[in-house]
Every structure is written in C-alpha cells, then in structure tokens.
C-alpha cells in the first residue's frame, strides 16, 4: 500500500470523518479490515495504520524490547495504550475519539496526508503552514540523497543521532 495525497475534510458533530476515497480504495485493494489510530510520537497529528502495517510495526518494536526490562515494558505499554482500532462504516466514515482529537490539537477541520504506508491526520486550520521551510527542506533532502548515493552514514542531528 502506498498512500499519497493531501486532502482536507471536516469532522461532524459526533466526531466522525470520511476517509478520503483515494485512501479507501487503497485499503480495499490491500484487503485491510480495519485501521489503528494513535497520536504520532513526534508531531501534533494522528496516524492511521492499516492493520497489517500496525501489526508489522508492533512486532518490530516488541522484538527490540525485553519483557524483563521495566522501561521496555513501559515503552511498549505506552505505544499500544494510545492506540485504538477503528473500522469504516458503510459510508466510509470512522470515529475519532475525543482524547485523540485533543492530543493532536484537532478541532473540526482536518487534513489527511498520505505517508507511504500510513495516513496522517493534521489540524486542517494549519493547512497552509509548511512542515519545513523550503530552503531547509531543499538542503536537507540534498544532504540525505548525496549521503545515500555515496553509501556513507547520514549526518548526525544536534543530539548525535543519525537523521532518519
């Protein structure tokens, strides 16, 4: 599955929103039965995971954590406790829980962004706000692609971690 696009929508008074048709078609083509929604770890948005993607990511996370380490258990617990399974109704709508809307700062207007194998849901009132300034985006992308082409490690962030 490859989700692509930037689509604005409205949440109704009950907290339901239509999943854009292009994304619904992609889910149907992939045979997905349900989605998982959770607050993004780094950004003020929600992430919709098709079931297969959610399962793959939780399996990967679980494989890197020890059940015998209290901190690892807390990390896994936090990751899955913030998640909620959602299904689309016959009209292609799904309910976004109030706690998720609040956590992401979303009111009535939303923006769906296809992010390869997941879909992000952002506050639509900030639709004109860029994620990065254009100059920074160009320089960062250039550095990443040059590094990838050369086979070298990506440059470190200020915290010493490699860019992702």
C-alpha positions in Angstrom: 0.0 0.0 0.0 1.2 3.5 -0.9 -0.9 6.4 0.4 -0.3 9.7 -1.4 -2.1 13.0 -1.2 -3.1 16.0 0.9 -6.8 16.1 1.4 -8.9 18.4 3.6 -12.1 17.2 5.4 -14.5 18.1 8.2 -15.3 16.2 11.4 -19.0 16.0 12.1 -20.6 16.8 15.5 -20.3 13.2 16.6 -16.5 13.1 15.9 -16.8 11.2 12.6 -14.9 11.9 9.5 -15.0 10.5 5.9 -11.8 8.7 5.0 -10.9 10.2 1.6 -12.0 7.9 -1.3 -8.5 7.5 -2.7 -7.3 6.1 0.7 -10.4 3.9 1.0 -9.6 2.4 -2.5 -6.0 1.7 -1.5 -7.2 -0.1 1.7 -9.8 -2.2 -0.1 -7.2 -3.2 -2.7 -4.9 -4.3 0.1 -7.7 -6.3 1.8 -7.5 -4.4 5.0 -10.3 -4.9 7.5 -9.6 -2.2 10.0 -7.3 0.6 10.9 -5.4 1.6 14.1 -5.2 5.2 15.1 -2.8 6.7 17.6 -1.2 10.1 18.3 2.1 10.4 16.5 5.2 10.1 18.7 6.9 13.2 17.4 4.4 15.5 15.8 1.0 17.0 16.8 -1.0 14.7 14.4 -2.7 11.3 14.4 -1.5 8.4 12.4 -3.8 5.8 10.8 -2.2 2.4 10.3 -3.7 -0.3 8.2 -3.9 -3.4 10.3 -1.1 -5.2 8.5 1.2 -2.1 8.9 0.3 -1.8 12.6 1.0 -5.5 13.3 4.3 -5.3 11.5 5.4 -2.2 13.4 4.3 -3.6 16.8 6.1 -6.8 16.0 9.3 -4.9 15.2 9.0 -2.8 18.3 8.3 -5.9 20.5 11.3 -7.7 19.0 13.6 -4.9 20.1 12.3 -4.8 23.7 12.8 -7.2 26.6 9.7 -8.3 28.5 12.1 -8.4 31.5 13.1 -4.8 31.4 10.6 -2.4 33.2 11.5 0.5 31.0 11.0 -1.5 27.8 7.6 -2.7 29.1 6.6 0.8 29.8 7.6 1.9 26.3 5.6 -0.9 24.7 2.6 -0.3 27.1 2.6 3.5 26.2 2.8 2.7 22.5 -0.1 0.3 22.4 -2.2 2.0 25.1 -2.5 5.2 23.0 -3.8 3.1 20.0 -7.4 2.5 19.1 -8.8 0.1 16.4 -11.3 1.8 14.0 -13.5 0.5 11.3 -15.1 2.3 8.5 -18.9 2.4 8.4 -20.9 1.8 5.2 -20.4 5.4 4.2 -16.6 5.4 4.7 -16.7 7.3 7.9 -14.9 6.5 11.2 -15.0 7.9 14.7 -12.0 9.7 16.1 -12.1 9.6 19.9 -12.1 12.9 21.7 -8.9 12.1 23.5 -7.1 11.7 20.2 -8.5 14.9 18.8 -7.4 16.7 21.9 -3.9 15.2 21.9 -3.4 16.3 18.3 -5.0 19.7 18.7 -7.6 19.0 16.1 -11.0 20.7 16.0 -13.5 20.5 13.1 -11.2 20.8 10.1 -8.7 18.1 9.3 -6.0 17.4 6.7 -5.3 13.8 5.6 -1.7 13.3 4.4 -0.7 10.1 2.7 2.6 9.0 4.2 3.5 5.9 2.2 2.1 3.0 4.3 0.3 5.2 6.8 -2.1 8.2 6.8 -1.6 11.2 9.0 -4.4 13.4 10.2 -3.5 17.0 11.0 -5.4 20.0 12.2 -6.8 21.5 9.0 -6.7 25.0 10.3 -2.9 24.9 9.9 -3.1 23.6 6.3 -1.1 26.5 4.9 1.7 26.1 7.4 4.7 24.2 5.9 6.3 21.3 7.7 9.8 22.7 6.9 10.8 26.0 5.3 11.5 25.4 1.6 15.2 26.3 1.8 15.8 24.0 4.8 13.8 21.2 3.0 15.9 21.5 -0.1 19.2 21.5 1.8 18.2 18.6 4.0 16.9 16.5 1.1 20.1 17.2 -0.9 22.3 16.1 2.0 20.3 12.9 2.6 20.3 12.0 -1.1 24.0 12.7 -1.5 24.7 10.6 1.5 22.5 7.8 0.2 24.2 7.9 -3.2 27.7 7.7 -1.6 26.8 4.9 0.8 28.0 6.9 3.7 26.2 7.4 7.0 23.7 10.3 7.2 24.9 13.4 9.1 24.1 13.5 12.8 21.4 15.7 14.3 22.3 18.1 17.1 21.6 15.2 19.6 24.1 13.0 17.9 21.6 10.6 16.4 21.6 9.9 12.7 18.9 11.5 10.6 16.0 9.2 9.6 
